[in-house]
């Protein structure tokens, strides 16, 4: 452990640069996957005949090994951060699409009937009732997505992308296990910190809607 702390201090400029790049890549993928995933989840919640097919396709994509997906994208998008962001976005879709769909389709039917009886239209039902009540489930999927994207971001260095994976890759190629361990520890800490922050947000949402739910 002392060796890891020592190398983090001695190469702090390198690690800070890698950390900031990792955050930028991960944040971009999180935003893209979050927006696309929620929109897709909302869409299939209103078109349930398509839900099975869409979730099936997303599940199949999720089973593709990350290295294979990165290799498949290289001829089309080249190497570097762009390809890494696309791959991470694709992998991040499953938890957010699934949880958005599950949350929206499991809202209490009695609540929806009351709202409809009070004259709420489809748009009001979605944004004032269904979506707020589904928010705890959606945030849970968002947490899983964020942790997964941050963790998988380390693989992106193998196709020339930046981030903390560069430290891991450099450590592997130079047989410097301390360097590899330091990069891995920083990725783990970043993922844990992100999950902790989102867990606090999820608890706030749960309290707002009177929902008891663990981390």
N, C-alpha and C positions, 0 to 999 in steps of 0.2 A: 504493500500500500504506500509506503514511504517513497518507493521508486516512482510510482504513478504521480504522486504529489510533486516530486522533484522535477519530473519531465514536464508536467503541466506548467510549473513555474519557469523553468528554463526556456521553454518554447511557447510562452504565453501569447506572444504576438501571433504565431502560427495557429494556435488553438482558438484564440478569439476570432480570428478571421474565418476559420472553418466553422465555428459555432454560429457566427452571424450568417454565413452563407447557408448553413443547414437550416436555420430558422426561416430564412427567406424562401428557400425551395419548399420546405414543409408547409409554410403558411400559404404560399401560392396554391399548392396542391390541395390544402384543406379548404380554402375558399372556393376553388373550382369544384371539388367533389361535393362540398356542402351545398352550394347553390344548385348544381345539376342533380344531386341526389334528392334534395327536398322537392324540387320541381317535378322530378320523375315520380317520386313517391306520392305527391299530391295528384298527379295525373292518373296514375293507375288506381288510386283510391276511388276515383270517380269513374273508372272504366275497368271494373273488376274482371271482365272477360280477358283483358290483356295482362292482368297482374301476374298470373302464373307463368306466362311466356317471358315477360320482362324479368321477373325475379329468377327464372331459370337461366336466362342468358347471363345475367349478372353473376349468378352462382358459378356458371361454367368459366367465365373469365377469371373469377377469383381463384379457381383451382389451377390456373396456368402458373408454372413457376416464374418467379419474378425475373430471373436471369433470362429465361426464354422470351418473356414479353419485351424486355429491354432489347434483346437481340432482334426480335421481330420488328421493332419500331425504328431501329437504326437506319435501314435503307430509306425510310420515308422522312424521318425527322433529323437524321444525323446523330452525332454524339454530343453530349453536354447537358446543360440544365434543362433545355426544352424537352428532351426525350424523358428525362427523369421525372419532370413535373407531370407529363402526360401519363406515364406509367403509374405514378403514385396516385394520380386522380382516378384512374380506372380502378385501381385496387381499393380506393377509399369509398367507392360507390356502394358496395354491398351493405355495410352496416347502416348507412344513412338512408338508403332507399328502403330497406327492409323495415327499419324502425319507424320511418315516416309513414309507410303504408300501414303497419300494424297499429300505430298510435291513432291514426285517423279512422281506421275501420273498426276500432274497438271502443269508440266513444259510446257512452250509455245511450241506448235508443230512446229511453224515456226523456232524456234531456233534449234530444233532437226533435222529438214529437212536440214537446212544450214550445220550443223555439219556433217550430214551423207553425204551430197553432197561434202564436203571437204575431205572425206575419213576416217572419224573417225570410229573406230570399236566399238563393244559393250562395251568393258571395258573402252575405252576413253570416250564414251558417258556418262557412268555412273559416273565415278570419276572426269571428267573434266568439265562436263556440268550439268547433271541432279542433282547429289548430291550437288554440291556447290549452285545451284539455289534453291534447296529444303531446304537448311540449316536453313533459318529463321523459316520455319514451323516446322522443326525437333527440333530446340532449344525451340520453344514454347511448344511443347509436353514434352520436357525434363524438362522444368521449372515446369510444372504441376506435373510431376512424382516426382521430388525431393521434392516439398512441401508436396505432399501426403505421400511419404514414411517417411519423418521426422515426420509428424503429427501422422501417424499410428504407428510409432515406440513406442509410449507411451503405446500401448496395449500389447506389447511384454512381459512386466513384469509379466503379468498374467500367463505366461507359464514358468516362471523362467529365462527369459532373462534379461540382464542388461539394462542400459540406464536411461533416466530421468523418464521413466514410473515407475521405482522402487520407486522414491519419491512420485509419485501420488498414487501408490498402498499402500505404507506404510502410507501415509496420510489418505487414505480411511479406512484402517484396524484399525488405532489408533484414528480415529475421529479427526484428526488434519487437519482441512481445510486449514490452512495456509501453511502447508507442501505440500498439494495437489495443492494449487494455485501456489506456488513457482515453482513446477515441470512443471505445465502447462504453466506458463509464459515463462520459459526458452525454452520449446519446440516451443512455438509461436515465440519467438525472433529468435531462430535458423532457423526456416522456413522462416521468413521474411528476414533475412540476406541472406540466400541462394538464395531466389527469387530475391532480389535486385542485387546481384552479377551476376546472370544469365541474368537479365534484361539488365545490362550494356553490357554484352557479346552479347546479341541479338541485341542491338542497333548498336554495332560496325559492326556486320554482315549485318544488314539492310543498313547501310550507305555504306558499301563496294559494295553492289549490287543495291544501289539506290532504296531501298524499304522503303516506309513510313508505319510504323506499330506501333501501340501503345503498352504500356506495358501489 
